[in-house]
Amino acid sequence: MTSVDERLRHRSWKVFNDAARDAVIKGPPGEVALVAALDDFSSSRQIVVVAVLGDAQGSEGPSALRKILSSVGVSRDMR
């Protein structure tokens, strides 16, 4: 099985979605992986990451989510 980091960058939408969900379930280490990869994602994948970060319990996810949502130029879809 590949790591969450590798699955987050996979071409398959299903693999990516499962990896994003697993990253949040994994807790802070998974959240760090999501936040680190966020800028590499297309806008549609960023929306998925924002959605799963809403369920994050560690410190990385919620703080990253607040930063994303407060940044200038964020699309309506992200909010």
N, C-alpha and C positions, 0 to 999 in steps of 0.2 A: 504494500500500500504506500502511496506517495504522501508526502507531508502536506499539511494544510496550505503552506506557502505555495507549493507546486500546484495544488488543486485550485487555489484561488486564481492562478494564471492560466488555467486550462481553457481550451477553446470551447469546450462543451458547456452549454448554459446549465444543464443539470448538475454537472460536476462542480461548477462554480457555485451554484446555489447551495448545494450540499456542503461545500467547503466553508462558505460564509456562515451557515447555520452552525456547523461544527466548531468554527473558530470562536463563536460566542459561547457555546456550551463549554468549551475548553477553559474559559475564564480569561484572566489577564494575559497569559501568553498568546492566546488566540486573538484577543483584541488588539494586541500589539502588532500581530501579523496583518490584520485587516487595515489598521491605520497606516502601517508602513507601505502597504500596497495601494492605498486609495488613489494616489495621483496617477498610477499606471492604468487605471480602469477607464473604460468608456463611460459616458454619462449614464447609460442604462444600468451598468454594473455599479456605478457609484450610488445610484438610488437604492439598489438592493442592500449595499453596505450600510447606508444611512438607516434603512429600515431595520436591519438586524442589530445595529448598534443601539437602537432604542431599547433592546432587550438586554443589553450588556450590564453586568454586575460589577465589573472591576473598575479601576479608576481611569484607565486609558480610553475605553469606549465612550463613556458619557462625556468626558472632557473633549474628545475629538468630535463628537456629535455636536456639542455646543459651539465649538469653533467653526465647524462646517456651516451650520445653520446661521451663524452670525456674520459670516463673511459676505462681502459685497459681491453682487453679481450671481448669487446662488439662484438657480432656476426655481420656478414655482414647484416643479416636480420634486425637487429635493426637500422643499419645506413641507 
